[in-house]
């Protein structure tokens, strides 16, 4: 039973932290709802990373007012948003915050109105919103919430009953709206992630315990330990030691962990031991780092060991603060610059050869955040910057970064690195920004691609029966082929990718393919398609054996 009549900044913070913790706890389950059984950056992971960024921001100080806490949550989510699901989540929180300007304590009516503002903001952020997604769940929940507060304007208990019930009902209907969900036998993953967040909200308001939300922040040294690396005075303990303990010995108890914590305090200060018997994270300042590690080994296995010399850190800090030599004059700002998202040594090298100014590490398996892309844009010394997201799940984040940039930015909606390379090749220094953007987009759209990877679970897609670890071929973003051989799937896929008028085929091979195997594949493709020039290049992409582009 919810007794709260209003929500202030501190309570809102606790709600969001709990929602983020519950989502993180169930992240892999949300990932498993993705329609494509491919080893990509997934919905649950992207939403969780976005929410963790929001919680770090709202935990940076104590916000008593609801509007100030909401603004911090929105700011953090926007900075850390990655993947389409993460960006949409950030927009839900951004709209929620905007509706609460000037509000010290949120009433149920204001909360419902803020949910609706968030849903409206998220819909506007997506160029072609689809029903049956997280957007639908957010909108329907908000609409039903508004109806509820009309009947009971002061009842948070009734409001959250409606929010969770409405959410579950519309989530169950998402397969009816998207055939791909129905074929895969799953509900929308983003919608499920959002309901986990709302469930966390409700748990805090009802006084229920899900897990220790503070554990979510453990190990985040830039935030959790920001106030204890004071290098200005005398340093009593020279080494900052951090590690985690997992796979505890069978007879280990909570009492042993408490004893471990006390032993650390005898050999140092700034002791933090958080987590549970699955994973405990440790931080201590000490002059005997070996002792700290030995104490940890008595509990279980150590992972993530990091030892930093704070005396050296202090020397570096003092050197950095010393009067600097006169700086070299900055190079004149140029007209145009380029930023590309790339994952793979080979692809990154190709983009650098094409005069791309900044490479953002990321792609299929690791979607960069809005803040990652914005930092790259701002680092380019140019009046106008062209951005190649090179992944369909990064385009929305790039567009949001472009809106936040303090210079002219054109996002070319490239869905893979082959399209990005074609766009970069089309760049010309002697035409306008608008003409360059048009030429780049046109060049990218001429590229057709096929990719070869493996399945991470059993599935069925477009009538194709897929088993875990099968080799799968994707053409135009759709799974079309499945088999046991990388070679056979790639050659079969080529029949659909190559057209009569095509002239160039480029075989980009991944980190798990040898150069000799890739060259043999390219030679076989050249023999099968004698009217096309065939090139073989190292992409270095993880998890994807081949990306083959056709122009």
C-alpha positions as CSV (number, residue, x, y, z in Angstrom):
1,X,0.0,0.0,0.0
2,X,1.5,3.4,-1.1
3,X,1.1,6.0,1.7
4,X,3.0,8.8,-0.1
5,X,0.9,11.7,-1.2
6,X,3.7,13.5,-3.1
7,X,7.2,12.6,-4.4
8,X,10.2,14.9,-3.6
9,X,13.6,14.8,-5.1
10,X,15.1,12.3,-2.7
11,X,12.2,9.9,-3.2
12,X,12.3,10.3,-7.0
13,X,16.0,9.5,-6.9
14,X,15.4,6.3,-4.9
15,X,12.7,5.3,-7.4
16,X,14.9,5.7,-10.4
17,X,17.9,3.9,-8.8
18,X,15.6,1.0,-7.9
19,X,14.2,0.9,-11.4
20,X,17.7,0.9,-12.9
21,X,18.8,-1.9,-10.4
22,X,15.8,-4.1,-11.3
23,X,16.5,-3.6,-15.0
24,X,20.2,-4.5,-14.6
25,X,19.2,-7.6,-12.6
26,X,17.0,-8.7,-15.5
27,X,19.2,-7.3,-18.3
28,X,20.0,-10.7,-19.9
29,X,16.4,-11.8,-19.8
30,X,15.4,-8.6,-21.7
31,X,18.3,-9.1,-24.2
32,X,16.9,-12.6,-24.8
33,X,13.6,-11.1,-26.1
34,X,15.3,-9.5,-29.1
35,X,13.9,-10.8,-32.3
36,X,17.2,-11.4,-34.1
37,X,19.3,-14.2,-32.5
38,X,22.5,-12.4,-33.4
39,X,25.4,-11.5,-31.1
40,X,24.7,-7.7,-31.1
41,X,24.5,-5.0,-28.5
42,X,21.0,-5.7,-27.1
43,X,18.0,-3.8,-25.8
44,X,18.3,-4.7,-22.1
45,X,22.0,-3.9,-22.1
46,X,21.5,-0.5,-23.8
47,X,18.6,0.5,-21.6
48,X,20.5,-0.6,-18.5
49,X,23.6,1.4,-19.4
50,X,21.4,4.4,-20.1
51,X,19.7,4.1,-16.7
52,X,23.0,3.6,-14.9
53,X,24.2,6.9,-16.4
54,X,21.0,8.6,-15.1
55,X,21.5,7.2,-11.6
56,X,25.1,8.3,-11.5
57,X,24.0,11.9,-12.3
58,X,21.2,12.0,-9.8
59,X,23.5,10.5,-7.1
60,X,26.1,13.2,-7.7
61,X,24.5,15.4,-5.1
62,X,21.4,15.6,-2.9
63,X,18.5,17.0,-4.9
64,X,15.7,17.9,-2.5
65,X,13.3,19.3,-5.2
66,X,11.6,16.9,-7.6
67,X,12.3,19.1,-10.6
68,X,16.0,19.3,-9.9
69,X,16.2,15.5,-9.4
70,X,14.3,15.0,-12.6
71,X,16.5,17.3,-14.5
72,X,19.6,15.5,-13.3
73,X,18.1,12.1,-14.2
74,X,17.3,13.4,-17.7
75,X,20.8,14.9,-18.1
76,X,22.4,11.6,-17.1
77,X,20.2,9.5,-19.3
78,X,20.9,11.7,-22.3
79,X,24.6,11.7,-21.8
80,X,24.7,7.9,-21.5
81,X,22.0,6.9,-23.9
82,X,23.1,4.2,-26.4
83,X,21.2,2.2,-28.9
84,X,17.7,3.0,-30.1
85,X,16.1,1.6,-26.9
86,X,18.5,3.7,-24.7
87,X,17.8,6.9,-26.7
88,X,14.1,6.4,-26.5
89,X,14.4,5.8,-22.7
90,X,16.4,9.0,-22.4
91,X,13.6,10.9,-24.3
92,X,11.0,9.5,-22.0
93,X,12.9,10.8,-19.0
94,X,13.6,14.1,-20.9
95,X,9.9,14.8,-21.5
96,X,9.1,13.6,-17.9
97,X,11.5,16.2,-16.6
98,X,10.3,19.0,-18.8
99,X,6.8,18.6,-17.5
100,X,8.0,19.0,-13.9
101,X,9.7,22.4,-14.2
102,X,8.9,24.4,-11.0
103,X,7.5,21.4,-9.2
104,X,9.0,20.8,-5.7
105,X,6.9,17.8,-4.9
106,X,5.1,15.7,-7.5
107,X,1.4,14.9,-7.0
108,X,-0.2,11.9,-8.7
109,X,-1.8,14.2,-11.3
110,X,1.6,15.8,-12.1
111,X,3.2,12.3,-12.3
112,X,0.7,11.1,-14.8
113,X,1.1,14.3,-16.9
114,X,4.8,13.9,-16.8
115,X,4.5,10.3,-18.1
116,X,2.4,11.6,-21.0
117,X,4.9,14.4,-21.8
118,X,7.7,11.7,-21.8
119,X,5.8,9.5,-24.2
120,X,5.1,12.5,-26.5
121,X,8.8,13.5,-26.5
122,X,9.9,10.0,-27.3
123,X,7.5,9.7,-30.3
124,X,8.8,13.0,-31.7
125,X,12.4,11.7,-31.4
126,X,11.7,8.8,-33.8
127,X,11.3,9.7,-37.4
128,X,9.0,6.7,-38.2
129,X,7.6,5.4,-34.9
130,X,6.3,1.9,-35.0
131,X,3.5,0.6,-32.9
132,X,4.2,-2.6,-30.9
133,X,7.3,-1.2,-29.4
134,X,8.4,0.6,-26.2
135,X,6.8,3.7,-27.6
136,X,3.4,2.0,-27.6
137,X,3.8,0.7,-24.0
138,X,4.9,4.2,-22.8
139,X,2.0,5.9,-24.6
140,X,-0.8,3.6,-23.4
141,X,0.5,3.5,-19.8
142,X,0.5,7.3,-19.8
143,X,-3.0,7.6,-21.3
144,X,-4.4,5.1,-18.7
145,X,-2.5,6.9,-15.9
146,X,-4.2,10.2,-16.9
147,X,-7.6,8.5,-16.8
148,X,-6.9,7.1,-13.4
149,X,-5.9,10.5,-11.8
150,X,-9.1,12.0,-13.1
151,X,-11.0,9.6,-10.9
152,X,-8.5,9.6,-7.9
153,X,-6.2,12.7,-8.1
154,X,-4.5,12.0,-4.7
155,X,-4.0,8.2,-4.9
156,X,-0.5,7.0,-5.8
157,X,-1.4,3.5,-4.9
158,X,-4.2,3.3,-7.4
159,X,-2.1,5.1,-10.0
160,X,0.7,2.6,-9.9
161,X,-1.7,-0.3,-9.9
162,X,-3.0,1.1,-13.2
163,X,0.5,1.8,-14.6
164,X,1.7,-1.8,-14.0
165,X,-1.5,-3.5,-15.0
166,X,-1.9,-1.3,-18.2
167,X,1.7,-1.9,-19.1
168,X,1.4,-5.7,-18.8
169,X,-1.8,-5.7,-20.9
170,X,-0.4,-3.6,-23.7
171,X,2.9,-5.5,-23.6
172,X,1.1,-8.8,-24.1
173,X,-0.5,-7.3,-27.2
174,X,2.7,-6.1,-28.9
175,X,3.1,-9.4,-30.9
176,X,-0.3,-8.6,-32.5
177,X,1.2,-5.3,-33.8
178,X,4.5,-6.5,-35.0
179,X,4.6,-9.7,-37.1
180,X,8.3,-10.2,-36.3
181,X,7.5,-10.4,-32.6
182,X,4.7,-12.9,-33.2
183,X,7.0,-15.1,-35.4
184,X,9.7,-15.1,-32.8
185,X,7.2,-15.8,-30.0
186,X,8.2,-12.8,-27.8
187,X,6.9,-9.5,-26.5
188,X,8.7,-6.3,-27.2
189,X,12.0,-6.2,-25.3
190,X,12.0,-2.4,-24.9
191,X,8.5,-2.5,-23.5
192,X,9.5,-5.2,-21.0
193,X,12.5,-3.1,-20.0
194,X,10.3,0.0,-19.3
195,X,7.9,-2.0,-17.2
196,X,10.9,-3.3,-15.1
197,X,11.8,0.4,-14.5
198,X,8.2,1.2,-13.5
199,X,8.1,-1.9,-11.2
200,X,11.2,-0.5,-9.4
201,X,9.4,2.8,-9.0
202,X,6.4,1.1,-7.4
203,X,8.6,-1.1,-5.1
204,X,10.2,2.0,-3.5
205,X,6.8,3.7,-3.0
206,X,5.4,0.6,-1.4
207,X,8.4,0.0,0.8
208,X,9.2,-3.3,-0.9
209,X,12.8,-4.5,-1.3
210,X,14.0,-5.9,-4.6
211,X,17.8,-5.7,-4.2
212,X,20.4,-3.3,-2.8
213,X,20.2,-0.4,-5.3
214,X,23.6,1.0,-4.1
215,X,25.3,-2.2,-5.4
216,X,24.5,-0.9,-8.9
217,X,27.0,2.0,-8.3
218,X,29.7,-0.1,-6.7
219,X,33.0,0.0,-8.6
220,X,32.2,3.2,-10.5
221,X,35.3,4.9,-9.3
222,X,34.7,8.2,-11.1
223,X,31.5,8.7,-9.1
224,X,31.6,6.5,-6.0
225,X,35.1,7.4,-4.8
226,X,35.3,10.9,-6.3
227,X,35.7,12.6,-2.8
228,X,38.4,10.3,-1.5
229,X,41.3,10.8,-3.9
230,X,42.4,14.1,-2.4
231,X,45.9,14.6,-3.7
232,X,46.4,18.1,-2.3
233,X,47.8,17.2,1.2
234,X,50.1,14.6,2.7
235,X,49.3,11.1,1.4
236,X,49.2,8.7,4.3
237,X,48.5,5.6,2.2
238,X,50.2,5.3,-1.2
239,X,48.1,2.8,-3.1
240,X,44.5,2.8,-4.2
241,X,43.5,-0.9,-4.5
242,X,40.3,-2.1,-6.2
243,X,39.1,-5.6,-7.0
244,X,36.1,-7.8,-6.9
245,X,35.6,-11.2,-5.2
246,X,33.5,-13.9,-6.9
247,X,33.1,-17.7,-6.6
248,X,33.2,-17.5,-2.8
249,X,34.4,-20.6,-1.0
250,X,31.5,-22.9,0.0
251,X,31.8,-22.3,3.8
252,X,32.1,-18.5,3.4
253,X,29.5,-16.5,5.4
254,X,28.5,-12.8,5.7
255,X,30.4,-12.8,9.0
256,X,33.6,-13.6,7.1
257,X,32.9,-10.7,4.8
258,X,32.4,-8.4,7.8
259,X,35.7,-9.7,9.2
260,X,37.4,-9.0,5.9
261,X,36.1,-5.4,6.0
262,X,37.5,-4.9,9.5
263,X,40.9,-6.3,8.5
264,X,41.1,-3.9,5.6
265,X,40.4,-1.0,8.0
266,X,43.4,-2.0,10.1
267,X,45.8,-1.7,7.1
268,X,44.3,1.4,5.4
269,X,41.4,3.8,5.0
270,X,38.6,4.7,2.5
271,X,37.4,1.1,2.8
272,X,34.3,0.2,0.8
273,X,33.0,-3.4,0.5
274,X,29.7,-3.7,-1.3
275,X,27.7,-6.4,-3.0
276,X,26.6,-9.9,-2.0
277,X,27.9,-13.5,-2.0
278,X,27.7,-13.6,-5.8
279,X,30.0,-10.6,-6.3
280,X,31.6,-8.3,-3.8
281,X,33.4,-5.1,-4.9
282,X,36.3,-3.8,-2.8
283,X,38.1,-0.5,-2.5
284,X,40.9,0.5,0.0
285,X,43.8,2.9,0.3
286,X,46.8,1.1,1.9
287,X,50.6,0.9,2.0
288,X,50.4,-2.9,1.7
289,X,48.3,-3.8,-1.3
290,X,49.5,-7.4,-1.2
291,X,47.9,-7.9,2.2
292,X,44.5,-6.6,0.9
293,X,44.7,-9.1,-2.0
294,X,45.7,-11.9,0.4
295,X,42.7,-11.2,2.6
296,X,40.4,-11.2,-0.5
297,X,41.8,-14.6,-1.7
298,X,40.8,-16.1,1.6
299,X,37.1,-15.4,0.6
300,X,37.2,-16.5,-3.0
301,X,38.5,-15.7,-6.5
302,X,39.7,-12.2,-7.3
303,X,38.8,-10.4,-10.6
304,X,39.2,-6.9,-11.9
305,X,42.3,-6.1,-9.8
306,X,43.5,-2.5,-10.1
307,X,46.3,-0.9,-8.0
308,X,47.1,2.8,-8.5
309,X,50.1,4.7,-7.0
310,X,48.6,7.9,-5.5
311,X,52.1,9.3,-4.9
312,X,52.6,9.1,-8.7
313,X,49.1,10.5,-9.3
314,X,50.0,13.5,-7.1
315,X,53.2,14.1,-9.0
316,X,51.4,14.0,-12.3
317,X,48.7,16.4,-10.9
318,X,51.3,18.9,-9.7
319,X,53.1,18.7,-13.1
320,X,49.8,19.2,-14.9
321,X,49.0,22.3,-12.8
322,X,52.5,23.8,-13.3
323,X,52.7,26.8,-15.6
324,X,52.5,25.5,-19.1
325,X,54.7,26.5,-21.9
326,X,53.1,28.9,-24.4
327,X,50.6,26.9,-26.4
328,X,51.1,26.5,-30.1
329,X,48.5,28.5,-32.1
330,X,45.5,26.5,-33.0
331,X,45.2,25.5,-36.6
332,X,42.5,27.5,-38.5
333,X,39.1,26.0,-38.3
334,X,38.4,24.1,-41.5
335,X,35.1,24.0,-43.4
336,X,34.3,20.3,-43.0
337,X,35.1,17.4,-40.8
338,X,34.0,13.8,-40.5
339,X,33.2,11.4,-37.6
340,X,32.7,7.6,-38.1
341,X,31.6,4.9,-35.7
342,X,33.7,1.9,-36.3
343,X,34.5,-1.4,-34.6
344,X,37.4,-3.3,-36.0
345,X,41.1,-2.4,-36.6
346,X,40.7,-2.7,-40.4
347,X,37.6,-0.6,-40.8
348,X,39.0,2.1,-38.5
349,X,42.2,2.2,-40.6
350,X,40.1,2.5,-43.8
351,X,38.2,5.5,-42.4
352,X,41.4,7.2,-41.3
353,X,42.8,6.7,-44.9
354,X,39.6,8.5,-46.1
355,X,40.4,11.5,-44.0
356,X,37.8,10.9,-41.3
357,X,38.8,13.1,-38.4
358,X,37.6,11.1,-35.4
359,X,36.7,7.4,-34.9
360,X,34.2,6.5,-32.3
361,X,34.7,3.0,-31.1
362,X,31.6,0.9,-31.3
363,X,29.1,-0.7,-33.6
364,X,27.2,-4.0,-33.7
365,X,28.4,-5.3,-30.4
366,X,28.9,-2.1,-28.5
367,X,26.7,0.9,-29.3
368,X,28.3,4.2,-28.4
369,X,26.4,6.7,-26.2
370,X,25.1,10.1,-27.2
371,X,27.9,11.6,-25.2
372,X,30.5,9.6,-26.9
373,X,29.3,10.8,-30.3
374,X,28.9,14.4,-29.1
375,X,32.4,14.5,-27.7
376,X,33.7,13.3,-31.1
377,X,31.8,16.0,-32.9
378,X,33.0,18.7,-30.7
379,X,36.6,17.5,-30.9
380,X,36.7,18.1,-34.7
381,X,38.1,21.5,-35.6
382,X,35.5,22.2,-38.3
383,X,32.5,24.4,-38.8
384,X,30.5,21.5,-40.2
385,X,30.8,17.8,-39.3
386,X,29.4,14.8,-41.1
387,X,28.6,11.8,-38.9
388,X,28.5,8.2,-40.1
389,X,26.7,6.0,-37.4
390,X,27.4,2.9,-39.5
391,X,24.7,0.9,-37.6
392,X,20.9,1.1,-37.6
393,X,20.9,1.0,-33.8
394,X,23.3,4.0,-33.5
395,X,21.5,6.4,-36.0
396,X,19.1,7.8,-33.4
397,X,21.9,8.5,-30.9
398,X,23.9,10.3,-33.6
399,X,20.8,12.4,-34.4
400,X,20.4,13.4,-30.8
401,X,24.1,14.2,-30.5
402,X,23.8,16.4,-33.6
403,X,21.0,18.4,-31.9
404,X,23.1,19.0,-28.9
405,X,26.3,20.1,-30.8
406,X,27.3,23.7,-31.1
407,X,28.1,23.5,-34.8
408,X,26.4,22.4,-38.0
409,X,26.1,18.6,-38.1
410,X,24.8,16.3,-40.8
411,X,24.1,12.7,-39.8
412,X,24.3,10.4,-42.8
413,X,22.0,7.4,-41.8
414,X,24.5,4.7,-42.7
415,X,23.4,1.3,-41.3
416,X,26.8,-0.5,-41.7
417,X,30.5,0.4,-42.2
418,X,30.3,-0.4,-45.9
419,X,27.7,2.3,-46.3
420,X,29.9,4.6,-44.2
421,X,32.9,4.0,-46.4
422,X,30.9,4.7,-49.5
423,X,29.7,8.0,-48.0
424,X,33.2,9.0,-47.0
425,X,34.5,8.3,-50.5
426,X,31.7,10.6,-51.9
427,X,32.9,13.6,-49.9
428,X,34.2,16.6,-51.9
429,X,35.9,19.7,-50.5
430,X,34.6,22.1,-53.1
431,X,30.9,21.7,-52.8
432,X,28.5,23.0,-50.1
433,X,27.6,21.1,-46.9
434,X,24.1,20.4,-48.1
435,X,25.4,19.1,-51.5
436,X,28.0,16.9,-49.7
437,X,25.3,15.5,-47.4
438,X,23.1,14.7,-50.4
439,X,25.9,13.0,-52.3
440,X,27.0,11.0,-49.3
441,X,23.6,9.8,-48.5
442,X,23.0,8.8,-52.2
443,X,26.3,6.9,-52.3
444,X,25.5,5.1,-49.1
445,X,22.1,4.0,-50.3
446,X,23.6,2.5,-53.5
447,X,25.4,0.0,-51.3
448,X,23.8,-3.4,-50.7
449,X,25.3,-5.7,-48.0
450,X,25.3,-9.2,-46.7
451,X,26.7,-10.3,-43.3
452,X,27.6,-13.7,-42.0
453,X,27.6,-14.4,-38.2
454,X,26.2,-17.1,-35.9
455,X,23.0,-17.6,-33.9
456,X,23.1,-17.1,-30.1
457,X,19.8,-19.0,-29.5
458,X,17.2,-21.2,-31.2
459,X,14.7,-19.2,-33.2
460,X,12.5,-18.9,-36.3
461,X,12.6,-15.9,-38.6
462,X,10.8,-15.3,-41.9
463,X,10.3,-19.1,-42.1
464,X,14.0,-19.8,-41.5
465,X,14.6,-22.4,-38.8
466,X,17.6,-21.3,-36.7
467,X,19.4,-23.3,-34.1
468,X,21.9,-22.0,-31.5
469,X,25.4,-21.7,-33.1
470,X,24.1,-22.0,-36.6
471,X,25.8,-19.9,-39.2
472,X,23.3,-17.3,-40.4
473,X,23.4,-14.9,-43.4
474,X,21.7,-11.5,-43.3
475,X,20.7,-9.6,-46.4
476,X,19.3,-6.0,-46.2
477,X,19.1,-6.4,-42.4
478,X,16.9,-9.6,-42.6
479,X,18.0,-13.1,-41.7
480,X,17.6,-15.1,-45.0
481,X,20.0,-18.0,-44.7
482,X,21.0,-20.6,-42.1
483,X,23.4,-23.5,-42.2
484,X,26.5,-25.1,-40.7
485,X,29.2,-23.6,-42.9
486,X,30.4,-20.0,-43.1
487,X,31.5,-20.7,-46.7
488,X,28.2,-22.2,-47.8
489,X,26.0,-19.5,-46.2
490,X,28.1,-16.7,-47.6
491,X,28.0,-18.1,-51.2
492,X,24.3,-18.8,-51.0
493,X,23.6,-15.3,-49.7
494,X,25.6,-13.7,-52.6
495,X,22.9,-15.0,-55.0
496,X,20.5,-12.5,-53.5
497,X,22.9,-9.6,-52.9
498,X,24.5,-9.4,-56.4
499,X,22.5,-7.8,-59.2
500,X,23.0,-7.7,-63.0
501,X,24.2,-4.1,-63.0
502,X,26.7,-4.4,-60.1
503,X,30.3,-3.7,-60.8
504,X,32.2,-4.0,-57.4
505,X,32.1,-6.6,-54.6
506,X,34.2,-6.0,-51.5
507,X,34.7,-8.8,-49.0
508,X,35.5,-7.4,-45.5
509,X,36.7,-10.2,-43.3
510,X,36.4,-10.3,-39.5
511,X,38.8,-10.9,-36.6
512,X,38.0,-14.6,-36.5
513,X,38.8,-15.2,-40.2
514,X,42.3,-15.8,-41.6
515,X,43.5,-13.8,-44.5
516,X,44.0,-17.0,-46.6
517,X,40.4,-18.2,-46.0
518,X,39.1,-14.7,-46.9
519,X,41.1,-14.5,-50.0
520,X,39.9,-18.0,-51.1
521,X,36.4,-16.8,-50.5
522,X,37.0,-13.7,-52.6
523,X,38.5,-15.7,-55.4
524,X,35.5,-18.0,-55.5
525,X,33.1,-15.0,-55.6
526,X,35.2,-13.5,-58.4
527,X,34.9,-16.7,-60.4
528,X,31.1,-16.8,-59.8
529,X,30.6,-13.2,-60.8
530,X,33.1,-12.5,-63.6
531,X,31.5,-9.2,-64.5
532,X,32.4,-7.7,-61.1
533,X,35.7,-6.5,-59.7
534,X,36.2,-8.3,-56.3
535,X,38.3,-6.8,-53.5
536,X,39.3,-8.5,-50.2
537,X,40.0,-6.3,-47.2
538,X,40.6,-6.8,-43.5
539,X,37.7,-5.3,-41.5
540,X,38.7,-6.8,-38.1
541,X,35.1,-6.8,-36.9
542,X,34.3,-9.1,-33.9
543,X,31.7,-11.9,-34.1
544,X,30.8,-11.2,-37.8
545,X,32.8,-13.4,-40.1
546,X,32.1,-11.4,-43.2
547,X,30.5,-8.2,-44.3
548,X,30.2,-8.2,-48.1
549,X,29.2,-5.0,-49.9
550,X,28.0,-4.7,-53.5
551,X,27.9,-1.6,-55.6
